[in-house]
Amino acid sequence: MGRTDRKQKMLLLGSAVFFCVVVVATLIFKGSTGFQWIMSGLTVGSIYALIAMGFSVIYSSTHVINFAQGEFSMLGGMLMYTLSTRGGVPPLLGFLLAVLMVTALGAGLERATIHPLRDQSVITVIIVTIGISIFLRALAKWIWGTDPVKIASFSGDSPVRFLGAAVVPQSFWVFGFAILAVILVFLFFNRTLMGKGMRAAANNADAASLVGISTSTSSLVAWTIASGLGAAAGIVIAPISFASYSVGTMLGLKGFSSAILGGLGSAPGAVVGGLVLGVLETITAGVFPSGYKDAVAFLILILVLLVRPQGLLGKPEDVKV
Amino acid sequence: MEINKSTTKVLVLATCLMVAVSLSAIGCGQQKVDTSKEVFKIGAVLSLSGPAAPLGQPEQRALMLLQDNLNSGAGVNGHKVEFIFEDDESQPEKAKAAITRLINQEKVAAVIGSSTTGATLAMAPVAQSSKVALVCCAAGTKITQPVVSYVFRTPPTDSMAITKVLDYLKGTLKVKKIAILHDSNAFGTGGADELSQKAPGSGIEVVSRESYGSTDTDMTAQLTKIKGTPAQAIVVWGTNPGPASIAKNMQQLGITIPFIGSHGIANKKFIELAGPAANGVVFPAGKLLIPSSITEGSDWRKAVDEFAKEYKAKYNMETDTFAAHGYDAGLLITTAMKTAGNDRVKLRDQIEQTEGVVGIDGVFTYSPTNHDGLKTSDLIMIEINNGAWAEIKSS
């Protein structure tokens, strides 16, 4: 046990050193251009991180991977468009309403489709979430059509320039929101009785029910949080990425990859995974022919999984009873 | 009596004449479809759902408008015309199944479709082997080069758009070095390949070629790379929303060299998505987008104005280029039917002999070596000024 522990720590340290070397080398050899790549990478990475956190919330409480997570973000963005951009509802109220509607939908979907399967295996539930994602995508296409739509940035479009890099203000909103979300999610799962109980429920349902948390409640709360978080994330990122019925697929894929990279079930891991993936992708697109961007990102993901299957910040599965 | 008799005769004759004349006049004014005549069936395989639905739906609407217009008159030589629609769901294999069904079961005389290059390429061999003319609404160069005897098209081709862009770069902007930034899908890659291939012929060097994924939201890495090259203009080959992100990223990075887009951004959506960053963007498009670019009083201009009016009246929507492609495909076939009837082979031969048929996309002329119908000169370059389109008069 001690030896594997040390080996794992060395691996983690090695990955961290590798990442730092890549970043520093980019800065040294490319100067302000390199800095621009890193800033752009952090923006893209924060988007991935926000989606990854939704995966984490549901995974840590139910061990289910929710493939409809990207669709919650898509719905958040599209509802914001209908309410505020088209309907004239003040942005803040539109934001709250959109998040509330998606949260209600998330909770409703959990009761309607996930709850009845509580006695089924996790893999069955995961396949059902794929079904939900297809359903939500089709629903959105039916309501809003296939054209992408635009949502106004929260605080203008004039870029902030520093050290030779230009960053749009919306990037700071995304970044700030990701930090806020990770703190809240972390506190919830580690400092509140409910959160701790929900984590316990995922591992040992009987023990958790002793402290008053049933797996049923746990699943409902997790889906409620994840759908709300996903919707809010979708609204914050929509001014950068545009919103359309199909964005959920891309967001879900990149968010899932980030969650795996950082360690499924760990909120800080989701953020680290997202940022690392975003920065590496952008640097790759800058240094190599840009067509290789996704290939390199996924290659790194596979490498990490081979040597550290629990992800960068994930804890190895310990099945202590 | 004698006189009376002859008067009666004259009167009767006159009456008969009048009745005959007035009857024939009625016949002229209200030509009708003769229901005893065989219905002329034309198949239409379009992408009515799936990612290409924004193309297929206006195409279908335009064809239904054409069908109504024809059948409220004399149809084709008194034959009622019926378009039989099939949805390929934006999938080539579905398109292939649909055309097979239309040819074998519905016994259509010719087929329109599909909306995308992929689906059309899947249908072409079926049309060829069944000897049924196929008139497509897709722009991919490969469809008609080399010429396939039974396959025709109505939209301007990607090749024409590329030639137009190169002419603009050489003639108007007078640049020698360009960068290409393209979507990594079939449309973007195909366009970038052809651009790189043809640019040297116009004395233009491609100094940088970069790509992005269709769902990417940030292209600053590619743009900073291009910024470090001596490129004097960036040619962006892709469809929404990628080019809109690029326009915004260019503004963010303070890149001021000209942005030349493809005909894939010839829609108001691009302006909506890119916002102020769309200003100054230049792209090739059919003259239909700016009707005033078509000579006032010409048959083409009249057709475009009339079509826009009828389309608006029927659907309360603006026309777009896709509606034009669909309408023109139907028009070509029904025009050829007036001479050839619904015999499949004769109909194909007649379509190939089409000369000077005034459609919405332009004036169509086909020949055994040219199944495209339009010419590069049917396109114009458009610049976005203050969120509106303006034609660039070629110098």
Interface residues (C-beta under 8 A of the other chain):
Chain A: T33 Q36 W37 S40 G41 T43 V44 I47 G145 T146 D147 P148 V149 K150 D157 P159 A166 V167 V168 I237 I240 S241 F242 S244 S246 V247 T249 M250 T282 I283 A285 G286 P289 S290 G291 K293 D294
Chain B: P51 A53 P54 S184 E210 S211 Y212 G213 T215 T217 D218 T220 A221 Q222 T224 K225 K227 G228 N240 P241 A244 S245 K248 Q251 Q252 L253 G254 K269 E272 L273 G275 P276 A277
